[in-house]
Amino acid sequence: MIFDWLIPSLIATLLVLAAIGALRRVNFWRAGQAEKVDMWAGLLAMPKRYLHDLHHVVERDKYMSRTHVATGGGFVLAMVLVILVHLFDIQSRILAWMLLAALGMMFCGALFVFKRRLNPPSRLSKGPWMRLPKSLLTFAITFFVLTLPAAGILPESLSLSNIGLTLVSLVLALLVLLSLGEMLFGMTWGGPMKHAFAGALHLAFHRRPERFGGGRSTGLKPANLGGESHGVAKPEDFKWNQLLGFDACVQCGRCEAMCPAFAAGQPLNPKKLIQDMVVGLAGGTDEKYAGSPYPNVPVGKASGSPQEIITEGLVSADTLWSCTTCRACVEECPMMIEHVDAIVDMRRFLTLEKGDTPNKGAEVLENIIATDNPNGYAPGSRTHWAADQNLAVMKDVKKAEVLFWVSDGAFDMRSQRILRAFVKLLKAANVNVAILGDEERDSGDVARRLGDDATFQSLAKRNLATLAQYKFSTLVTTDPHAFHCLKNEYADFDQAGALKDVEVLHHTTFLNRLIEQGMLQVDRFKGGKVTYHDPCYLGRYNGEYDSPRALLSSLGIEVAEMERSGYRSRCCGGGGGAPITDIPGERRIADMRMEDVAATGAELVAVGCQQCTAMLEGVVEPRPQVRDIAEIMAEHLVEQLVEHTVEGAA
Amino acid sequence: MSQYDALFEPLNINKLTIRNRIVSTAHAEVYATDGGMTTDRYVKYYEEKAKGGCGLCICGGSSVVSIDSPQSWWSSVNLSTDRIIPHFQNLADAVHKHGGKIMIQITHMGRRSRWDGENWPNLMSPSGIREPVHRATCKTIEVEEIWRVIGDFVQAARRAKEGGLDGVELSAVHQHMIDQFWSPRVNKRTDEWGGTFEGRMKFGMEVLKAVREEVGPDFVVGMRITGDEFHPDGLNHEDMKQIAQYYDATGMVDYFGVVGSGCDTHNTLANVIPNMSYPPEPFLHLAAGIKEVVNVPVIHAQNIKDPNQAKRILEAGYVDFVGMTRAHIADPHFIAKIKMDQVDQIRQCVGANYCIDRQYQGLDVLCVQNTATSREYMGLPHIIEKTTGPIRNVVVVGGGPGGLEAARVAAERGHKVTLIEKAPELGGQISLAAKAPQRDQIAGISRWLIMEVERLGVEVRLDTAADADLIQSLNPEVCVLCTGGRPFLEQNPEWGAEEGLVVSTWDILNGSVEPGKNVLIYDTICEFSGMSAADYLASKGSLVELVTDDIKPGVGIGGTTFPTYYRSLYEKEVIMTSDMLLEKVYREDDKLVAVLENEYTGQQEERVVDQVVVENGTRPNEELYYALKANSVNKGQIDNEALFDIKPQPQLLADKLDGMLLWRLGDCVSQRNIHAAMYDALRLCKDL
């Protein structure tokens, strides 16, 4: 071949450019705030995180998973071998053959990428992403041809005229430039392949390493109170590895497809949000964004930079307040990006610094501060619901096997029915239980999701101080939001260890144990078809999908599952303070969820959350009935009766 | 929480926490039929209220502590024997199970009873003065007897406590023995048990002290008192404040229940349980006056029927607990429905006083519109569950109370129901009854039923006269005829109904006939319709004479309702004439002559009037029934054995009906009343 120097030079140049781009990119991330990460452990763990954890998520889409294994795996292998064979010119037929094989694999994968891009679903971003399959194919073909001589398939010098050879070489060089440019230069200079570079590092330096290896990490990180500012105002206020995480986005739009707010036509699209963060961290505008917009918000008007306030030009506050914190996007993201963390971080700025919580937000926060409950009820009326329940109160008994965390449902007449049903079941099973009574305070869930971490932390600390006074081995609650706070978010403030040896359970888990132990007996359910709605804070946040279903099954109910159930359950619209901030959309999320329910033909939807109950019951009738599992259980409880013998009675 | 927070704020009486502010106050149920024991029926009646969320039930109005205070007349609870204790345990368990609390009123009725039965006792009162309402003569109680009765109170309180009840209420109201001693109207004694204020107070005080000593400091002991006897020679409001303060100062009374009015005359008795002619909470000011001077919670009932009314009273702080006794007879799930956000589904008491008027006749207390009340033990449901069997096509003809109830119950069962009504509106005779002065609230019965059938999706066809062809075209599996009746003016051809000489009370009340100037109403029925027509005509300016062949006009109307009619009729100078038969009506010039004949002497009198109105009941509209009967699977017959046993009609037990099942109920069978029609509708349709 003539121009023997050309291909290696191109490779070398592009590698250098890539390295420069990488440094530039790393500098973007370094603009973020310090966050301690065990770099080496992360890097060492990265391959496994990629192959196992990330693949586990990608695997949900079998087509894409196989395609990516072939394409990505083929590319990584091919790239290493290209460097060895074509840059360092290592003469080895084995290497050459291996390279051919890798390229073959990549080619096959790329064909499927190409095929998918022929008629791509709306969730996929277009623009440069439409070019990528062609680049991949070009890369595979070009290097395949280039490697044929090294593999001994083609002679080193072909019987072509010099002109012909020169022409072929130039064409090949051009193709190398184009395809390798996409793969290497694009990788670090903002092309679609950026995802591989940033994604790999994101996996290595992930802010929640607990998520890898089957773990779960869903509790929000505490805000640092008392500093100069609170929350994230500008992109540079994010932790550096959060910025890195944004860059990992592949714009596959799986988040968008799952986002309830997006579906409801509220101005939120998690993918666009992440892309806007990328715009922010690198500086610029969203002109080039080629995916679905925030519903009813035109693309191209947003701009930002690391030092500019995000909500003043890059992302509207309404976008941030539309989120229900349901984690459907996070659960679905193959790159394990943490959208909810980012949103709450930005909400913290709006609430704590600007006092700009929309609609009822400010009022609710004031209520929580003044009365320890979001609706401002007299704190002394917290236990009114239980006036006829004869429940032991911790203040009197000091210890009990089980502490029933009642939650703010105590103030709500509808939720009280759930509480009473649960108490009925506890009594039937002779559980040694006590409540905190008026000493209980709001868990802080709403305050935290609305960005008021100061109020959350204050509530958490005061609740923990109360809990620390009493002895109990199990804490159980019917409220998944309180459950999540107590189980996952209080630990950051529990220096005294009030919950250290305490098992925190959702009532469905607890009830299922009682059923399994034969402590509760229930009749068979006689009604019609039943479906089950997984509450976000029970399912995705805490992984409890089985106990509610086991309970329903104990009633003889065969759950008619909704298409979106389990980890893919659609939010009711009630989380994250969304009903309070109440950002207008085209539809209500709860209505859509009720349509999911109705599609199963169910007459009854079982839930395990008072908030879900409230949201779903807010859907206008006619619609299926809504019951907490505790209510269904209590209705079917087999009770023991005692009759006093009366004179003359048979 | 909700707009009704004020109702749901728990409050302690002594150490007893009452879960909300709603009380079913003491009333005589007439269910303690087994020698005064709280029967299964009694227990289930109160259990239903507790299940429905009522905070506190005070049961057993006028429950007796002594064997010489007869209980059998009103089947009130008998606390004079230990036999009651296990019965109380069942009662207490049933109520406690649902988080309710239950106490019992205990009393010696003194002269307010009848002596001519049971143990044939000499009735006793402080000064032996006769009681007019019960026509009860009595002896002057002797000191030995006083102390014995005090001892009986103590034993009764012990039995209540041992039976697991939450407290006792000493009745010092309704002219029972304690307030017979209190009232200078009845207590003329000059010994230490009368005369001075302290003397008149002594009996009640000794009872209170002895009972408190027996039950200890924590068991609830309350007192029910009047707020004003409304008798010039009786206790007025200031007297009652003094009395309440006097007893409250002992610290031994845990609450006061306050009732407006005395009740030892027919006229005052009507105040005690105000019927629909009264304004809302007419005597609240009296209870509020007592609350001003005592330090313990005050309970007040009397015409409080609506959750918003209760809330308003509680929020304003007039009293601490609102008694909603009849409200719970009409709907024991009153509280539950508020909590379920189903306030519109509460069946509201209309003050027809069918319950209490039956009680004063010694009959079991029943609700005119809720026929499941106190029949819980028979299996009649307040909450009707959907059928698990086939969904049927049900056609109901007639939109009076019977037809509306049949349609409601069938629709609650989940059937496809069509309701056909000839008139342009639903309600049947209730709509007529509501036209009379002070009777408008009776329309609440149909208002609720109409709201329910609408809610339940019943197809209502108004202005539609049903005939056999129409019914067949609808192809019903079950057809319920509730076509009612029509005024029966033809019984005596001499009345001249055919010539138009007489009109019916319906013609008057529905406005189709203009009121005459000088009107004679001839009423053989002596219930509401004749009195209502008289009241209506008089209020339009007619001169009215109400004539009956019975012993007095309105004699068929109960003790709390005829007085309010009498007040209105006497005030409007309606002449009431008894014992006269209407023999003949004829026209003379532009006048009508009504010929009346005294039943006992045969002597005839004539009245020259402008208009003669006859109330002679109704004859059934049964044409459609006979047109459909032959083609029905059951030939129109209802299996009475199954019906009375609250069992499904036998045809419903088969897998499939081989044709149309035909039932008729209400006045289209024979004239009875609202309750009878609705009871049949419920017990027939609940198993559809």
Interface residues (C-beta under 8 A of the other chain):
Chain A: N375 Y377 S381 H384 W385 A387 D388 Q389 N390 F411 D412 M413 R414 Q416 R417 K526 V642 E643 H644 T645 V646 E647 G648
Chain B: M1 S2 D5 F8 E9 P10 T17 I18 R19 N20 D34 M37 G55 R83 P86 H87 Q89 N90 D93 H98 G99 G100 K339 M340 D341 T388
